[in-house]
Amino acid sequence: MTRHVFNVEELSLDDDGFRLAADDSSSDTGNDEFDPGNDYDNADGDNCPRGRDNRINIEKFRSYFRHLIVEAERNRYSGDTRAHMADAIKIFTAQPGRGGKTRAGAAKTSLQTFTIRIAPQYGLNLTGLVRAVDQNSHQFTFVNFFSHESPVLDAIKSLSCQCIKVDLLTSYLNGGQHPSISRLTIDMRSLRFSQLAARQKTSGDGHGIRQDLWRNDRQILSQRVEGVKRITAALLNLEKHVLDACKRHIDNDIIQRCRDELDDDLESMGWEPQDDDSFGDDTFEETRLGFDNAE
């Protein structure tokens, strides 16, 4: 099974090609050292030499995409990165209009899973200059990516896929303890069916889209409504679920270290997660959202 991994700071649209361009910009913290945590789950990174143009023609290969991962490096959590992530997601949200044409800069895909991968850290505010001392505050990076006003959340709502996963790499919270990944899994199937039914209702005659076979079945329609309600509730509470996961996995030693070094430079923290070249032994904690309790 192939997973396509895109780093949100290295994405741009160029004509019909989706370009993985060399990124020479500095990180939000000023720390650009290599992070081995970026390559877990046997995902293939960008192996091309820096500066080489590497394009993926999404319009040509869109039918092959099934599992996509959009990743933000752990030291890139600014508003600009959040906007980049939203734009990256939107590329895969469009559905064809009349004549089968997609909106400019976007492509129809039939996705099974769409994964957002982040590595939250404690003790950094949004500017990366001040440490937090209150564990109950929003002083975890990336949490605001999923707030109600975030463009990332708006983009997620437009995705047509079976499942959305938010993977939190916890090494920077728990010092390398288990689990190494806390996963939030949202069942998007009911929303996908409803989106398809809506298109069938408006374009069922003469535009190549067949009419909804269950449009007059009250039980099916009721199940769809309940499913969409569950998904909507899960998405509206996604920020809370991400924050809860961060609080659940933050280690007291990390909190104490932040308190002891309030006046120090961020680089003086003196701790990094242990290098681990074998990501096959990752342990997952999964929280399922939007699923029918009967499943």
Phi, psi and omega per residue, in radians:
M1 nan 2.213 -3.087
T2 -1.695 2.292 3.030
R3 -1.946 2.333 3.108
H4 -1.758 2.105 -3.055
V5 -1.923 2.201 3.118
F6 -2.135 2.278 3.051
N7 -1.522 2.190 -2.968
V8 -1.139 -0.427 3.138
E9 -1.416 -0.077 -3.065
E10 -2.091 0.334 -3.095
L11 -1.827 2.411 3.001
S12 -2.725 2.713 3.093
L13 -1.686 2.378 3.107
D14 -2.457 1.799 -3.067
D15 0.951 -2.181 -3.125
D16 -1.614 0.021 -3.074
G17 -1.784 2.556 3.053
F18 -1.786 1.969 -2.906
R19 -1.771 2.303 2.958
L20 -1.699 1.689 -3.013
A21 -1.712 2.648 3.077
A22 -1.092 2.346 -3.093
D23 -1.971 1.926 -3.121
D24 -1.783 0.129 -3.124
S25 -1.328 2.737 3.128
S26 -1.403 2.782 3.133
S27 -1.380 3.032 -3.140
D28 -1.211 -0.407 -3.132
T29 -1.795 -0.144 -3.062
G30 1.445 0.085 -3.124
N31 -1.899 1.867 -3.050
D32 -1.918 0.384 -3.091
E33 -1.231 2.733 -3.087
F34 -1.099 2.368 -3.130
D35 -2.050 1.906 -3.099
P36 -1.137 -0.325 -3.138
G37 -1.175 -0.167 -3.126
N38 -1.299 -0.212 -2.958
D39 -2.021 0.489 -3.087
Y40 -1.339 3.002 3.054
D41 1.156 0.483 3.067
N42 0.992 0.457 -3.138
A43 -1.382 2.512 3.127
D44 -1.528 2.139 3.113
G45 -1.455 -2.991 3.109
D46 -1.441 1.802 -3.046
N47 -1.585 0.012 -3.124
C48 -1.317 2.568 3.085
P49 -1.024 2.574 -3.137
R50 -1.010 2.310 3.106
G51 1.746 -0.347 3.131
R52 -1.342 2.396 -3.124
D53 -1.403 2.112 -3.103
N54 -2.169 1.886 -3.013
R55 -1.969 2.476 3.003
I56 -2.040 2.046 3.131
N57 -1.405 1.695 -3.059
I58 -1.173 -0.658 3.123
E59 -1.034 -0.609 -3.100
K60 -1.401 -0.683 -2.991
F61 -1.914 0.207 -3.026
R62 -1.042 -0.529 -3.097
S63 -1.217 -0.208 -3.124
Y64 -1.611 -0.239 -3.101
F65 -1.301 2.191 3.068
R66 -2.236 -0.651 -3.108
H67 -2.255 2.003 -3.110
L68 -2.078 2.511 3.073
I69 -2.211 2.187 3.009
V70 -1.917 2.195 -2.986
E71 -2.153 2.412 2.965
A72 -1.953 2.258 3.113
E73 -1.079 2.656 -2.979
R74 -1.121 -0.406 3.139
N75 -1.787 0.352 3.098
R76 -2.217 1.634 -3.025
Y77 -2.369 0.339 -3.082
S78 -1.363 3.076 3.082
G79 -1.082 -0.579 3.104
D80 -1.135 -0.736 3.116
T81 -1.134 -0.681 3.106
R82 -1.061 -0.736 3.104
A83 -1.154 -0.695 3.089
H84 -1.047 -0.754 -3.132
M85 -1.116 -0.749 3.114
A86 -1.051 -0.760 3.124
D87 -1.112 -0.683 3.133
A88 -1.107 -0.711 3.141
I89 -1.183 -0.709 -3.076
K90 -1.086 -0.447 3.121
I91 -1.021 -0.490 -3.068
F92 -1.874 0.262 -3.069
T93 -1.747 -0.325 -2.993
A94 -1.225 2.535 3.010
Q95 -2.017 2.631 -3.066
P96 -1.184 2.507 3.046
G97 -1.663 -2.645 -3.129
R98 -1.142 2.407 -3.113
G99 1.417 0.065 3.088
G100 1.371 0.159 -3.103
K101 -1.532 2.499 3.116
T102 -1.682 2.841 3.080
R103 -1.141 2.731 -3.097
A104 -1.029 2.342 3.073
G105 1.378 0.172 -3.093
A106 -2.419 2.817 -3.086
A107 -2.485 2.502 3.077
K108 -1.327 2.310 3.094
T109 -2.342 2.748 3.077
S110 -1.971 1.486 -3.012
L111 -1.583 2.488 2.981
Q112 -1.603 -0.860 3.117
T113 -2.320 2.496 3.023
F114 -2.231 2.031 -3.039
T115 -1.924 2.305 3.013
I116 -1.866 2.110 -3.034
R117 -1.950 2.147 3.139
I118 -2.388 2.810 3.119
A119 -2.252 1.472 -3.070
P120 -1.123 2.644 3.061
Q121 -2.264 2.653 3.128
Y122 -1.771 2.578 3.013
G123 1.560 0.247 3.083
L124 -2.131 2.295 3.006
N125 -1.495 -3.017 -3.013
L126 -1.158 -0.359 3.127
T127 -1.641 -0.194 3.130
G128 1.351 0.289 -3.054
L129 -1.903 -0.339 -3.032
V130 -2.201 2.411 3.091
R131 -1.507 2.579 3.085
A132 -1.628 2.634 3.081
V133 -2.105 -0.006 -3.098
D134 -1.959 1.943 -3.087
Q135 -1.152 -0.411 -3.098
N136 -1.493 -0.061 3.124
S137 -1.436 3.064 3.113
H138 -1.531 0.629 -3.093
Q139 -1.542 0.785 2.951
F140 -2.051 2.301 3.125
T141 -1.177 2.640 3.072
F142 1.374 -0.233 -3.127
V143 -1.051 -0.709 -3.098
N144 -1.232 -0.142 3.037
F145 -1.098 -0.378 -3.022
F146 -2.017 0.328 3.100
S147 -1.284 2.903 -3.063
H148 -1.067 -0.582 -3.095
E149 -1.612 0.073 -3.085
S150 -1.314 2.372 3.053
P151 -1.151 -0.395 3.093
V152 -1.119 -0.779 -3.138
L153 -1.123 -0.705 3.093
D154 -1.061 -0.710 3.134
A155 -1.166 -0.694 3.141
I156 -1.068 -0.697 -3.123
K157 -1.077 -0.442 -3.092
S158 -1.576 -0.107 -3.121
L159 -1.209 2.434 3.025
S160 -1.886 1.676 -3.120
C161 -2.663 2.915 -3.129
Q162 -1.385 -0.541 -2.991
C163 -2.674 2.351 3.007
I164 -1.941 2.315 3.122
K165 -2.116 2.351 3.005
V166 -1.964 1.911 -3.123
D167 -1.701 2.073 3.075
L168 -1.769 1.955 3.042
L169 -1.334 2.029 -2.908
T170 -1.649 0.037 -3.042
S171 -1.021 -0.586 -3.121
Y172 -1.439 -0.063 3.075
L173 -1.804 -0.712 -3.015
N174 -1.966 0.173 3.076
G175 1.206 0.453 3.091
G176 1.610 0.149 3.100
Q177 -1.360 3.011 3.087
H178 -1.509 2.615 -0.082
P179 -1.361 2.653 3.130
S180 -1.455 -0.318 3.114
I181 -2.390 2.213 3.014
S182 -1.854 2.075 -2.999
R183 -1.961 2.284 2.984
L184 -1.817 2.124 -3.077
T185 -2.029 2.125 -3.110
I186 -1.944 2.153 3.094
D187 -1.365 1.969 -3.072
M188 -1.811 0.139 -2.994
R189 -1.107 -0.740 -3.118
S190 -1.105 -0.690 3.117
L191 -1.170 -0.664 3.122
R192 -1.114 -0.773 3.122
F193 -1.096 -0.696 -3.136
S194 -1.166 -0.684 3.096
Q195 -1.106 -0.735 3.117
L196 -1.138 -0.735 3.138
A197 -1.105 -0.664 3.116
A198 -1.120 -0.715 3.106
R199 -1.179 -0.647 3.112
Q200 -1.143 -0.624 -3.117
K201 -1.171 -0.677 -3.087
T202 -1.587 -0.358 -3.057
S203 -2.240 0.386 -3.037
G204 -1.273 -0.295 -3.097
D205 -1.981 1.946 2.974
G206 1.488 0.112 -3.134
H207 -2.143 0.322 3.033
G208 1.409 0.109 3.110
I209 -2.005 2.098 -3.087
R210 -1.236 2.700 3.139
Q211 -1.242 2.690 3.126
D212 -1.135 2.084 -3.109
L213 -1.195 -0.368 -3.047
W214 -1.900 0.349 -3.042
R215 -1.144 -0.338 3.137
N216 -1.907 0.106 -3.141
D217 -1.616 1.882 -3.032
R218 -1.133 -0.626 -3.124
Q219 -1.174 -0.772 3.108
I220 -1.095 -0.777 -3.140
L221 -1.091 -0.675 3.115
S222 -1.141 -0.721 3.115
Q223 -1.105 -0.678 3.106
R224 -1.096 -0.763 -3.128
V225 -1.078 -0.787 3.138
E226 -1.126 -0.677 3.114
G227 -1.111 -0.745 3.121
V228 -1.128 -0.638 3.105
K229 -1.096 -0.725 3.131
R230 -1.115 -0.750 -3.131
I231 -1.154 -0.746 3.133
T232 -1.049 -0.769 3.117
A233 -1.100 -0.709 3.140
A234 -1.113 -0.726 -3.133
L235 -1.211 -0.703 3.140
L236 -1.155 -0.457 -3.137
N237 -1.798 0.222 -3.070
L238 -1.114 -0.699 3.110
E239 -1.021 -0.765 3.132
K240 -1.102 -0.722 -3.129
H241 -1.152 -0.686 3.099
V242 -1.138 -0.772 3.128
L243 -1.107 -0.743 3.116
D244 -1.060 -0.702 3.124
A245 -1.126 -0.710 3.110
C246 -1.096 -0.783 3.136
K247 -1.111 -0.637 -3.086
R248 -1.166 -0.519 -3.019
H249 -1.892 -0.061 3.130
I250 -1.198 2.327 -3.107
D251 -1.592 2.476 -3.124
N252 -1.042 -0.571 3.123
D253 -1.105 -0.631 3.117
I254 -1.184 -0.734 3.118
I255 -1.087 -0.814 -3.122
Q256 -1.105 -0.662 3.135
R257 -1.112 -0.679 3.107
C258 -1.128 -0.729 -3.126
R259 -1.165 -0.622 -3.096
D260 -1.326 -0.320 -3.016
E261 -2.129 0.565 -3.088
L262 -0.999 -0.585 -3.052
D263 -1.671 0.036 -3.102
D264 -1.611 2.851 3.018
D265 -1.188 2.608 -3.131
L266 -1.007 -0.564 -3.110
E267 -1.236 -0.269 -3.112
S268 -1.457 0.034 -3.125
M269 -1.070 -0.551 2.985
G270 1.240 0.361 3.128
W271 -2.374 2.385 3.009
E272 -2.417 2.581 3.083
P273 -1.090 2.644 -3.125
Q274 -1.131 2.408 3.074
D275 -1.109 2.397 -3.141
D276 -2.488 1.885 -3.109
D277 -1.459 -0.142 -3.126
S278 -1.945 1.774 -3.104
F279 -1.657 0.085 3.128
G280 -1.249 -0.284 -3.109
D281 -1.730 0.293 3.119
D282 -1.029 2.454 3.064
T283 -1.858 2.370 -3.073
F284 -1.899 2.451 2.839
E285 -1.968 2.171 -3.058
E286 -2.061 2.328 3.012
T287 -1.982 2.115 -3.084
R288 -1.678 2.236 -3.081
L289 -2.182 2.473 3.065
G290 1.389 0.082 3.141
F291 -1.506 2.633 3.013
D292 -1.200 2.288 -3.114
N293 -1.036 -0.359 -3.119
A294 -1.346 -0.273 -3.091
E295 -1.368 nan nan
